[in-house]
Amino acid sequence: MESVMTRQQLADQAMDKAQKKLVPFILLMYVLAFLDRANIGFAKQAFQVDTGISDAAFALGAGIFFLGYAVFEVPSNIIMHHVGARMWLARIMITWGLVAAAFAWVTNETMFLALRVLLGICEAGFFPGIIYYLTFWFTSSRRSSVMGLFYFGAPLSFIFGSPLSGILMDMDGVLGFHGWQWMFVVEGLLATLVGIWALSYLVDKPSNATWIPNEERQALIAELEDENANKPQGHASPLKVLGNPMVLFLCAIYFMIQISVYGVTFYLPTQVAAMMGKKVGFAVGVVSAIPWVCALIANATIPRYSDRSGKRGILAAGLMFFAGLGVIASATGSPVIGVAALSLATAGYFSCQPVFWTMPSRFLSGVAAASAIALINSVGNLGGFIAPNLRVWAEQTFHNPSAGLYALGSAAFVAALLFIISIALGIGSNTPPTIARRASENQGAQSTL
């Protein structure tokens, strides 16, 4: 006699199918997004020589991307909420791919800075859009694990993208193009092609997923509706949510994380090249991929442990603390110790973030979640603007090439401290977020919106 499956079991089967169908594709999207965002680090040396762009202008351009990105994040996610993920995510990929390819024709600092701002505007909303999109398909009990798989994108973009970028850089002179021109064109157009593919592949919501049996689909929809109905800010207006103290606190945490992450990411290839005493190319690309292999392993295990144990804040705090130690230790001149330290840092940074992104969805859903996730990512990514400039400032101010790394490591320690505080606030633990709820209610009482 067949046993009758519970609604939870049916929903789990639906989520299994969604994970197999959607996660590999959005992972591919994120690989290309991160590659187009960070490949400027591979181009740095040759790009500056051929275009005459100064170190200060390069640092400004590396960070200025996040200004346009930050301004358009919230509007982008609200638009996606209304027009659907399939159409909007495809639009983002197509336009950013074309702009990324256009870097091949940069000849001066003005063009470089203008295209970096435009790239940020075009890509704005992609990452928070994906985070929000995953809340349509997965309940909170699965979200950290699935986000951990999504975060494979950054390590994979370097494991496979670093050697690819190195190969393209080694094509210097082929058909009269510089190696960095080949890199920008090939990697940019790949993103555009995947964006076109997304129009026919992605599905907006479970209710449109014909590849999930109806009984499982309805069970998943019911589970998600029940979960969202119990969130204190589930139906709040976007403007009210943007002033919520807990949302602003999460913005501060993510800001410190991103200062640490991008201060290392932008300069990782050149830092490895300096350790090895070689120019950026295939060999440096292969060695630069090692820290990302470690990040991949961490992302495959730590978020899953977070879901099983319910530990959020304390786990994330530990990861950021060790990441900070890794950044500081990477200042050593030893290639072996330096790469090992960078491996510790990247593993900590990238396995911490899937755990972090479970926190907003503890008390937000719907357009409120769309707005808050976009704001958190937007403010947080301003750290990507601060990071390279902070690193250059510290090195020039203290006349020490390691001072920038010490500053970035300190930012990671601050993030660890904020995660500890999040436990006391109720959003960084597996206890009911009562303080977050009270803060939401107080904010609503004070708001006239």
Backbone hydrogen bonds, N-H to C=O, Kabsch-Sander energy under -0.5 kcal/mol:
donor,donor_aa,acceptor,acceptor_aa,energy
10,L,6,T,-2.2
11,A,7,R,-2.6
12,D,8,Q,-2.4
13,Q,9,Q,-2.0
14,A,10,L,-2.0
15,M,11,A,-2.5
16,D,12,D,-2.2
17,K,13,Q,-1.9
18,A,14,A,-2.4
19,Q,15,M,-2.6
20,K,16,D,-2.1
21,K,17,K,-2.1
22,L,18,A,-3.0
23,V,18,A,-0.8
23,V,19,Q,-0.8
26,I,22,L,-2.5
27,L,23,V,-2.2
28,L,24,P,-1.9
29,M,25,F,-2.1
30,Y,26,I,-2.2
31,V,27,L,-2.5
32,L,28,L,-2.0
33,A,29,M,-2.2
34,F,30,Y,-3.0
35,L,31,V,-2.2
36,D,32,L,-2.5
37,R,33,A,-1.5
38,A,34,F,-2.4
39,N,35,L,-2.0
41,G,38,A,-2.1
42,F,39,N,-0.7
43,A,39,N,-1.6
44,K,40,I,-0.9
47,F,43,A,-3.4
48,Q,44,K,-2.4
49,V,45,Q,-1.9
50,D,46,A,-2.5
51,T,47,F,-1.8
52,G,48,Q,-2.1
58,F,54,S,-2.3
59,A,55,D,-2.5
60,L,56,A,-2.3
61,G,57,A,-2.6
62,A,58,F,-2.7
63,G,59,A,-1.6
64,I,60,L,-2.9
65,F,61,G,-0.9
66,F,63,G,-1.8
67,L,64,I,-1.4
68,G,64,I,-1.0
69,Y,65,F,-1.6
70,A,66,F,-2.4
71,V,67,L,-2.1
72,F,68,G,-1.5
73,E,69,Y,-0.6
73,E,70,A,-0.7
74,V,70,A,-0.5
76,S,72,F,-1.9
77,N,73,E,-2.2
78,I,74,V,-2.1
79,I,75,P,-2.4
80,M,76,S,-2.4
81,H,77,N,-2.0
82,H,78,I,-1.2
82,H,79,I,-0.6
83,V,79,I,-3.0
84,G,80,M,-2.2
88,W,84,G,-1.6
89,L,85,A,-2.8
90,A,86,R,-1.5
91,R,87,M,-2.0
92,I,88,W,-2.2
93,M,89,L,-2.1
94,I,90,A,-2.4
95,T,91,R,-2.2
96,W,92,I,-2.4
97,G,93,M,-2.2
98,L,94,I,-1.5
99,V,95,T,-2.0
100,A,96,W,-2.8
101,A,97,G,-2.0
102,A,98,L,-1.3
103,F,99,V,-0.6
103,F,100,A,-1.0
104,A,101,A,-1.7
105,W,102,A,-1.9
106,V,103,F,-1.6
112,F,108,N,-2.0
113,L,109,E,-2.8
114,A,110,T,-2.4
115,L,111,M,-2.5
116,R,112,F,-1.9
117,V,113,L,-2.1
118,L,114,A,-2.4
119,L,115,L,-2.6
120,G,116,R,-1.8
121,I,117,V,-2.1
122,C,118,L,-2.5
123,E,119,L,-2.3
124,A,120,G,-1.3
126,F,123,E,-2.4
129,G,125,G,-1.6
130,I,126,F,-2.2
131,I,127,F,-2.3
132,Y,128,P,-2.6
133,Y,129,G,-2.5
134,L,130,I,-2.3
135,T,131,I,-0.8
135,T,132,Y,-0.7
136,F,132,Y,-0.5
136,F,133,Y,-1.4
137,W,134,L,-1.0
138,F,134,L,-1.8
142,R,139,T,-1.8
143,R,139,T,-1.0
144,S,140,S,-0.6
146,V,142,R,-2.2
147,M,143,R,-2.8
148,G,144,S,-2.0
149,L,145,S,-1.7
150,F,146,V,-2.2
151,Y,147,M,-2.3
152,F,149,L,-1.4
153,G,150,F,-1.9
154,A,151,Y,-0.6
156,L,152,F,-3.1
157,S,153,G,-2.2
158,F,154,A,-1.1
158,F,155,P,-0.7
159,I,155,P,-3.0
160,F,156,L,-2.6
161,G,156,L,-1.0
162,S,158,F,-1.2
164,L,160,F,-1.7
165,S,161,G,-3.5
166,G,162,S,-2.5
167,I,163,P,-2.7
168,L,164,L,-2.6
169,M,165,S,-2.5
170,D,166,G,-1.8
171,M,168,L,-1.2
172,D,169,M,-0.8
173,G,177,F,-3.0
174,V,171,M,-2.4
176,G,173,G,-1.8
177,F,174,V,-2.0
182,W,178,H,-1.7
183,M,179,G,-2.1
184,F,180,W,-2.1
185,V,181,Q,-2.2
186,V,182,W,-2.5
187,E,183,M,-2.1
188,G,184,F,-1.8
189,L,185,V,-2.4
190,L,186,V,-1.6
191,A,187,E,-1.2
192,T,188,G,-1.5
193,L,189,L,-2.2
194,V,190,L,-2.0
195,G,191,A,-2.0
196,I,192,T,-1.9
197,W,193,L,-1.9
198,A,194,V,-2.1
199,L,195,G,-0.8
199,L,196,I,-0.7
200,S,197,W,-1.4
201,Y,197,W,-1.1
202,L,198,A,-1.9
208,N,205,K,-2.0
209,A,206,P,-1.8
210,T,208,N,-1.4
212,I,209,A,-1.5
217,R,213,P,-2.7
218,Q,214,N,-2.7
219,A,215,E,-1.7
220,L,216,E,-2.3
221,I,217,R,-2.3
222,A,218,Q,-2.2
223,E,219,A,-2.3
224,L,220,L,-2.5
225,E,221,I,-2.3
226,D,222,A,-2.4
227,E,223,E,-2.1
228,N,224,L,-2.4
229,A,225,E,-1.8
230,N,226,D,-0.7
230,N,227,E,-0.8
231,K,228,N,-1.5
233,Q,363,F,-1.5
234,G,231,K,-1.7
236,A,233,Q,-0.9
241,V,237,S,-2.1
242,L,238,P,-1.9
243,G,239,L,-0.6
243,G,240,K,-1.0
244,N,241,V,-1.9
248,L,244,N,-2.2
249,F,245,P,-2.1
250,L,246,M,-2.1
251,C,247,V,-1.9
252,A,248,L,-1.8
253,I,249,F,-1.9
254,Y,250,L,-2.5
255,F,251,C,-2.3
256,M,252,A,-1.8
257,I,253,I,-2.0
258,Q,254,Y,-2.5
259,I,255,F,-1.8
260,S,256,M,-1.6
261,V,257,I,-2.6
262,Y,258,Q,-2.4
263,G,259,I,-1.3
264,V,260,S,-0.9
264,V,261,V,-0.7
265,T,261,V,-2.7
266,F,262,Y,-1.9
268,L,264,V,-0.9
268,L,265,T,-0.8
271,Q,267,Y,-2.7
272,V,268,L,-2.7
273,A,269,P,-2.4
274,A,270,T,-2.1
275,M,271,Q,-2.0
276,M,272,V,-2.3
277,G,273,A,-1.5
278,K,273,A,-2.0
285,G,281,G,-2.3
286,V,282,F,-2.2
287,V,283,A,-2.0
288,S,284,V,-2.7
289,A,285,G,-0.8
289,A,286,V,-0.7
290,I,287,V,-1.4
293,V,289,A,-1.5
293,V,290,I,-0.6
294,C,290,I,-1.7
295,A,291,P,-1.8
296,L,292,W,-2.1
297,I,293,V,-2.0
298,A,294,C,-2.2
299,N,295,A,-2.5
300,A,296,L,-1.4
301,T,297,I,-0.8
301,T,298,A,-0.8
302,I,298,A,-2.7
305,Y,301,T,-2.0
306,S,302,I,-2.3
307,D,303,P,-2.0
308,R,304,R,-2.0
309,S,305,Y,-2.7
310,G,306,S,-2.2
312,R,428,G,-0.7
313,G,428,G,-4.1
314,I,428,G,-0.5
316,A,312,R,-2.7
317,A,313,G,-2.5
318,G,314,I,-1.9
319,L,315,L,-2.1
320,M,316,A,-2.3
321,F,317,A,-2.2
322,F,318,G,-2.2
323,A,319,L,-1.9
324,G,320,M,-2.4
325,L,321,F,-1.9
326,G,322,F,-2.1
327,V,323,A,-2.2
328,I,324,G,-2.1
329,A,325,L,-2.5
330,S,326,G,-1.4
331,A,328,I,-1.4
332,T,329,A,-1.6
338,G,334,S,-2.8
339,V,335,P,-2.5
340,A,336,V,-2.1
341,A,337,I,-2.6
342,L,338,G,-2.3
343,S,339,V,-1.9
344,L,340,A,-1.9
345,A,341,A,-2.2
346,T,342,L,-2.7
347,A,343,S,-2.1
348,G,344,L,-2.0
349,Y,345,A,-2.8
350,F,346,T,-2.3
351,S,347,A,-1.5
352,C,348,G,-1.3
353,Q,349,Y,-1.1
355,V,351,S,-0.7
356,F,352,C,-2.1
357,W,353,Q,-2.2
358,T,355,V,-1.3
359,M,356,F,-2.0
361,S,357,W,-0.5
362,R,359,M,-1.5
363,F,360,P,-1.4
364,L,360,P,-0.7
365,S,233,Q,-0.6
368,A,365,S,-0.9
369,A,365,S,-1.2
370,A,366,G,-2.1
371,S,367,V,-2.4
372,A,368,A,-2.5
373,I,369,A,-2.9
374,A,370,A,-1.7
375,L,371,S,-2.4
376,I,372,A,-3.0
377,N,373,I,-2.4
378,S,374,A,-2.6
379,V,375,L,-3.1
380,G,376,I,-2.5
381,N,377,N,-2.4
382,L,378,S,-0.6
382,L,379,V,-1.0
383,G,380,G,-1.9
384,G,381,N,-1.1
385,F,381,N,-0.6
385,F,382,L,-0.7
386,I,382,L,-2.2
387,A,383,G,-2.9
389,N,385,F,-0.8
390,L,386,I,-3.1
391,R,387,A,-2.5
392,V,388,P,-2.1
393,W,389,N,-2.6
394,A,390,L,-2.7
395,E,391,R,-2.1
396,Q,392,V,-2.4
397,T,393,W,-2.9
398,F,394,A,-2.3
399,H,395,E,-0.6
400,N,395,E,-1.1
403,A,400,N,-1.6
406,Y,402,S,-1.8
407,A,403,A,-2.0
408,L,404,G,-2.1
409,G,405,L,-2.4
410,S,406,Y,-1.9
411,A,407,A,-1.5
412,A,408,L,-1.4
413,F,409,G,-1.6
414,V,410,S,-1.9
415,A,411,A,-2.0
416,A,412,A,-2.0
417,L,413,F,-2.0
418,L,414,V,-2.2
419,F,415,A,-2.0
420,I,416,A,-1.7
421,I,417,L,-1.9
422,S,418,L,-1.9
423,I,419,F,-0.9
423,I,420,I,-0.8
424,A,420,I,-1.0
425,L,421,I,-1.5
426,G,422,S,-0.7
426,G,423,I,-0.9
427,I,422,S,-1.4
428,G,422,S,-1.7
434,T,432,P,-2.8
437,R,433,P,-2.2
438,R,434,T,-2.5
439,A,435,I,-2.6
440,S,436,A,-2.1
441,E,437,R,-2.6
442,N,438,R,-2.8
443,Q,439,A,-2.4
444,G,440,S,-2.3
445,A,441,E,-2.1
446,Q,442,N,-1.8
447,S,443,Q,-1.5
